[in-house]
Amino acid sequence: MNKEKVVLAYSGGLDTSVILKWLENTYQYEVIAVCVNVGQEDDFPAIKKKALSTGAIKAYVLDVKEEFVTDYIFPTLKAGAVYEDDYLLGTSFARPLIAKKLVEIAEAEGAVAIAHGATGKGNDQVRFEATIKALNPYLKIIAPWRIWDLKSREDCIDYAAKNNIPIPVTKKDIYSRDSNIWHMSHEGGNLEDTWNQHETNIYKMCVAPEDAPNTPGYVEIQFEAGVPVAVDGVKYNPVDMIEKLNTIAGAHGVGIIDIVENRLVGMKSRGVYETPGGTLLFQAHKSLEKLTLDRATMNFKKGISEKYAQLVYDGLWFTPLKEALDQFVDSTQQYVTGSVKLKLFKGTCTSVASTSQYSLYNEEFVTFGEDDVYNQKDAEGFINLFALPLKIRSIMKFEQENKHKSDKQVI
């Protein structure tokens, strides 16, 4: 009788290598390993080879960087979604894409289950599983860290040794890291004490701001309908553009944050994030919106941006509300076209100039001199109507106070 198949989100590290064998031993599954390349710097041929040597019947390596940028990064950028005012969602929106690919492979291979290596304390378990349930509710989900008897890295090493699983002999990095083309996150180690200042030697994408050039750098980013299309007048495909901006911003130490955030599962965590190119894009996009969006739309969109960020952070990418918000965001972006010039210096990123054919700023209208569209005498009537509620309230207050004084005098 044919064995049932399970698709495993596989990275080639200790945890997923042990999980691969554990799935075979515990459930007698045939394991299909899937490594999704969202821009992390890994040796993908070696990962595929290791999966097969560890016991996988098949191993996929999927390059989805372009889909990641165009279908996940850019929509979030257009929405202006930033979680808790700081985090540009680098890990958050990669997980739904990875889970989507796992579902596609599972359906193509006739697998009955999907397994992942996320722990029971983090957000990623929710992001993976919410996506799987949204896309195919009939697939079983296996999260070994929530059910097996292995409780530590040492237990995993012992299991690997007993089952002849090749594991790296290099010293373990004290930090837990996640990386993709958009960002690099650092957690654990001495960061777990919030009183410890993080060491600058942890950076992978950026130089330390104090080591950045002593003269500022400038970069111009061009947008069409809210989507970045060119850097310094040169058009790039989406992947090359992110990589180009990462290089430019990283050299100036731009894009580093050290934050304490609220995890979805109910606890706080501290992390250091590097998002160099993303920081430039968010700053430029915000500046262009200030030039092209009217006041009411811009103010309303702020609330939408916060809700959008919450949905992405919580793993609710494939939801009706997220789809509806995308429709609103896209309608606001039709005139967000133009260019923004940014100044980069010692870890800072500042918008210094912007231009758009759809600019709502008009020098003729805001000048202190005479113009044809604004009669300063009209302001009096406007102010009278605008302040009418305040005037009525004040009249009422004066009348009540005078009545009270009159009553006192009668007594």
C-alpha positions in Angstrom: 0.0 0.0 0.0 1.3 3.5 -0.9 2.3 5.7 2.0 0.7 9.1 2.5 2.7 12.2 1.6 3.5 15.2 3.7 4.9 18.5 2.4 7.6 20.0 4.7 8.7 23.6 4.8 12.4 22.9 4.7 15.4 25.1 5.2 18.1 22.5 5.7 18.9 23.6 9.2 18.9 21.5 12.3 15.2 21.8 13.1 13.8 21.0 9.7 16.3 18.2 9.1 15.2 16.5 12.3 11.6 17.1 11.5 12.0 15.5 8.1 13.2 12.2 9.7 10.7 12.5 12.6 7.8 12.7 10.2 9.0 9.4 8.6 9.6 7.7 11.9 6.4 8.9 13.6 3.8 8.8 10.8 5.5 6.7 8.2 4.9 9.5 5.7 6.8 10.1 2.5 8.2 13.5 2.9 8.4 16.1 0.1 10.8 18.9 1.2 10.1 22.4 -0.1 12.5 25.3 0.2 11.1 28.7 -0.8 13.6 31.3 -1.9 12.3 34.8 -1.0 15.8 36.3 -1.2 17.7 34.7 1.7 21.3 34.0 1.0 21.5 30.2 1.2 23.2 27.4 -0.8 20.0 26.1 -2.4 21.6 23.2 -4.4 23.2 22.0 -1.1 19.8 22.3 0.7 18.1 20.2 -2.0 20.8 17.6 -1.9 20.7 17.4 1.9 16.9 16.9 1.9 17.2 14.0 -0.4 20.1 12.4 1.5 18.1 12.8 4.8 15.2 10.8 3.3 12.9 13.1 1.3 11.4 11.4 -1.7 11.4 14.8 -3.5 12.9 18.2 -2.9 11.8 21.5 -4.4 13.6 24.8 -4.4 11.3 27.5 -5.6 12.6 31.0 -6.5 9.6 33.3 -5.8 11.5 36.6 -5.3 9.7 38.5 -8.1 6.3 37.3 -6.9 7.3 38.3 -3.4 8.2 41.8 -4.4 5.3 42.5 -6.8 2.4 40.7 -5.0 3.4 41.1 -1.3 5.9 43.9 -0.8 4.5 46.5 -3.2 0.8 46.2 -2.0 2.0 46.7 1.5 4.1 49.6 0.5 1.1 51.2 -1.3 -1.0 50.7 1.8 1.7 52.5 3.9 1.4 49.6 6.3 3.8 49.8 9.3 3.2 47.7 12.4 3.3 49.6 15.6 4.8 52.6 13.9 8.2 50.9 13.3 8.2 47.4 11.8 8.1 47.2 8.0 6.7 43.6 8.1 9.6 41.8 6.5 9.0 38.4 8.0 5.2 38.8 8.2 4.4 39.0 4.5 6.9 36.4 3.5 5.1 33.7 5.4 1.8 33.7 3.5 3.6 33.4 0.2 5.7 30.5 1.5 2.5 28.8 2.9 0.8 29.4 -0.5 3.6 27.5 -2.3 3.4 24.7 0.2 -0.3 24.3 -0.5 0.3 24.3 -4.3 3.0 21.6 -4.0 0.7 19.6 -1.7 -2.1 19.7 -4.1 0.1 18.9 -7.1 1.7 15.9 -5.3 -1.5 14.6 -3.6 -0.1 15.1 -0.1 -2.5 14.9 2.9 -0.6 17.2 5.2 1.8 20.1 5.5 4.4 20.4 8.3 6.4 23.4 9.5 9.1 24.1 12.0 7.6 27.2 13.7 7.6 27.1 17.4 4.6 27.4 19.7 5.6 30.8 21.0 5.9 32.8 17.8 3.8 34.5 15.2 4.9 32.3 12.3 2.8 29.3 13.3 -0.3 31.4 13.0 0.8 32.9 9.7 1.5 29.5 8.1 -1.6 27.8 9.4 -4.1 30.6 8.8 -2.9 30.7 5.2 -3.1 27.0 4.7 -6.6 26.9 6.2 -7.7 29.8 4.0 -6.4 28.1 0.8 -7.1 24.4 1.5 -9.0 23.5 4.6 -8.7 19.8 3.9 -5.0 19.6 4.4 -3.8 18.4 7.8 -1.2 20.6 9.6 1.6 19.2 11.6 3.6 21.5 14.0 6.2 19.2 15.6 7.4 21.7 18.2 3.9 21.7 19.7 3.6 17.9 20.0 6.9 16.0 20.0 9.1 15.1 23.0 12.1 17.1 21.8 12.3 20.2 23.9 15.7 21.8 23.1 18.5 22.2 20.5 20.4 19.5 22.4 17.5 17.1 22.1 17.5 17.7 18.3 21.2 17.1 18.1 20.8 13.8 19.9 18.0 12.8 17.6 20.0 13.7 14.6 22.9 11.6 15.8 20.7 8.6 16.4 19.2 8.8 13.0 22.4 9.6 11.0 21.1 13.1 10.0 24.0 15.3 8.9 24.1 18.5 10.9 26.5 21.5 10.6 29.4 21.4 13.0 29.8 25.2 13.0 29.2 27.1 16.2 25.6 28.2 16.6 24.9 31.9 16.2 23.6 33.3 19.4 20.9 35.1 17.5 17.8 33.8 15.8 17.7 35.4 12.4 15.2 35.6 9.5 16.2 37.1 6.2 14.7 37.7 2.7 15.2 40.3 0.0 13.4 42.9 2.1 15.0 42.6 5.5 17.0 40.8 8.1 15.7 40.3 11.7 17.8 39.5 14.8 16.3 38.1 18.0 17.5 36.2 21.1 20.9 36.3 22.7 21.6 39.4 24.7 18.7 41.1 23.0 16.4 39.3 25.4 17.4 41.7 28.2 15.9 45.0 27.1 18.4 47.0 29.1 21.2 45.7 26.9 22.2 47.9 24.0 22.6 45.8 20.9 26.0 45.3 19.4 26.6 46.8 16.0 28.5 43.8 14.8 25.2 41.9 14.3 24.4 43.9 11.2 24.3 42.0 7.9 22.7 44.4 5.4 23.8 47.8 6.8 27.0 49.4 8.1 26.8 50.9 11.5 25.5 54.5 11.2 28.6 55.9 12.9 30.8 54.1 10.3 28.8 55.5 7.4 30.3 58.1 5.0 30.8 61.6 6.5 29.2 63.2 3.5 25.5 62.7 2.7 24.3 60.6 -0.3 21.3 61.3 -2.5 18.9 59.0 -4.3 15.9 59.7 -6.5 13.1 57.2 -6.7 10.4 57.3 -9.3 6.9 55.9 -8.8 4.0 55.1 -11.1 0.6 54.6 -9.5 2.2 54.0 -6.1 4.7 51.4 -7.4 8.5 52.2 -7.6 9.8 51.8 -11.2 13.2 53.7 -11.3 16.2 54.7 -9.2 18.2 57.7 -10.3 16.5 57.7 -13.6 17.3 54.1 -14.4 14.4 51.6 -14.7 14.8 48.3 -12.9 12.8 45.1 -12.6 11.3 44.7 -9.1 13.9 42.3 -7.7 16.9 44.3 -9.0 15.4 47.5 -7.7 15.1 46.2 -4.1 18.7 44.9 -4.3 19.9 48.2 -5.7 18.2 50.2 -2.9 19.5 47.8 -0.2 23.0 48.5 -1.4 22.6 52.3 -1.5 20.8 52.5 1.9 22.9 49.9 3.6 26.1 51.8 2.8 24.7 54.8 4.8 23.5 52.8 7.7 19.8 53.5 6.9 17.0 51.1 7.9 18.1 49.9 11.3 15.5 49.7 14.2 15.6 48.2 17.7 12.1 47.7 19.0 9.9 45.9 21.5 6.8 44.7 19.7 3.6 42.9 20.7 3.4 39.4 19.3 0.1 38.1 18.2 0.4 35.2 20.7 0.2 37.6 23.6 3.8 38.3 24.7 6.2 41.0 23.9 9.5 40.4 22.0 12.5 42.5 21.2 14.2 42.5 17.8 16.7 44.4 15.7 15.6 44.8 12.1 17.5 45.9 9.1 15.3 47.1 6.2 17.6 49.4 4.2 15.9 49.6 0.7 12.4 49.3 2.3 13.0 52.3 4.5 13.9 54.4 1.4 10.7 53.2 -0.4 8.4 53.9 2.5 9.9 57.4 3.1 9.7 58.3 -0.6 6.2 56.9 -1.0 4.9 58.8 2.0 6.4 62.0 0.7 4.8 61.5 -2.8 1.4 60.9 -1.2 1.7 64.1 0.7 2.1 65.9 -2.6 -0.7 64.1 -4.5 -3.4 63.0 -2.0 -6.1 65.4 -0.7 -6.4 66.0 3.0 -9.5 63.8 3.6 -8.2 60.8 1.7 -4.7 61.0 3.3 -6.2 61.2 6.8 -8.6 58.4 6.3 -5.9 56.2 4.7 -3.9 56.4 8.0 -6.5 54.3 9.7 -6.5 51.9 6.8 -2.7 51.6 6.9 -2.8 50.6 10.6 -5.5 48.0 10.0 -3.6 46.7 7.0 -0.4 46.3 9.0 -2.3 44.5 11.7 -3.8 42.0 9.2 -0.4 41.4 7.6 1.3 41.0 11.0 -1.4 38.5 12.2 -1.1 36.4 9.1 -4.5 37.3 7.7 -3.3 37.9 4.1 -5.9 35.8 2.4 -9.0 37.3 3.9 -12.0 39.2 2.6 -11.1 42.3 4.6 -7.6 42.4 3.2 -9.0 42.1 -0.3 -11.4 44.9 0.3 -8.6 47.1 1.8 -6.5 46.4 -1.3 -9.3 47.8 -3.5 -9.4 51.0 -1.4 -5.6 51.4 -1.5 -5.4 50.9 -5.2 -8.1 53.6 -5.8 -5.9 56.0 -3.8 -2.8 55.2 -5.7 -3.9 56.1 -9.3 -2.3 59.6 -9.1 0.6 58.7 -6.8 3.0 59.1 -9.7 6.2 61.2 -9.6 9.7 61.3 -8.2 11.2 61.9 -4.7 14.7 62.8 -3.8 16.1 61.4 -0.5 19.1 62.5 1.5 20.9 59.7 3.3 23.3 60.5 6.1 24.6 58.5 9.1 21.5 56.3 9.4 19.0 58.9 8.6 16.7 59.2 5.5 15.1 62.5 4.7 12.9 63.6 1.8 14.3 66.8 0.4 12.4 67.2 -2.9 9.4 65.8 -4.7 7.6 66.4 -8.0 4.5 65.0 -9.7 2.4 65.8 -12.7 -0.6 65.2 -10.4 0.7 67.4 -7.6 -2.0 69.2 -5.6 0.5 71.8 -4.6 0.3 74.9 -6.8 2.7 77.8 -6.1 0.3 80.3 -7.7 -2.4 79.4 -5.1 -0.2 79.4 -2.0 1.7 82.6 -2.7 1.2 85.6 -0.5 0.8 87.7 -3.6 -2.4 88.3 -5.6 -3.8 85.4 -7.6 -6.9 84.6 -9.7 -8.4 81.7 -7.7 -8.3 82.9 -4.1 -10.0 86.0 -2.8 -8.8 86.6 0.7 -12.1 88.3 1.6 -13.8 84.9 1.2 -11.9 83.7 4.3 -14.1 85.7 6.6 -17.2 83.9 5.6 -15.5 80.5 5.8 -14.2 81.2 9.3 -17.6 82.4 10.4 -19.2 79.1 9.3 -16.3 76.9 10.4 -16.2 78.4 13.9 -20.1 78.7 14.2 -20.4 75.7 16.7 -17.7 77.3 18.9 -19.5 80.6 18.8 -22.9 79.1 19.7 -21.4 77.2 22.6 -19.7 80.3 23.8 -22.9 82.3 23.6 -24.7 79.6 25.6 -21.9 79.6 28.2 -22.1 83.4 28.6 -25.9 83.4 28.9 -25.7 80.7 31.6 -23.1 82.6 33.5 -25.0 85.8 33.4 -28.2 84.1 34.5 -26.3 82.6 37.4 -25.0 86.1 38.4 -28.5 87.6 38.1 -30.0 84.8 40.3 -27.3 85.5 43.0 -28.1 89.2 43.0 -31.9 88.5 43.4 -31.1 86.4 46.4 
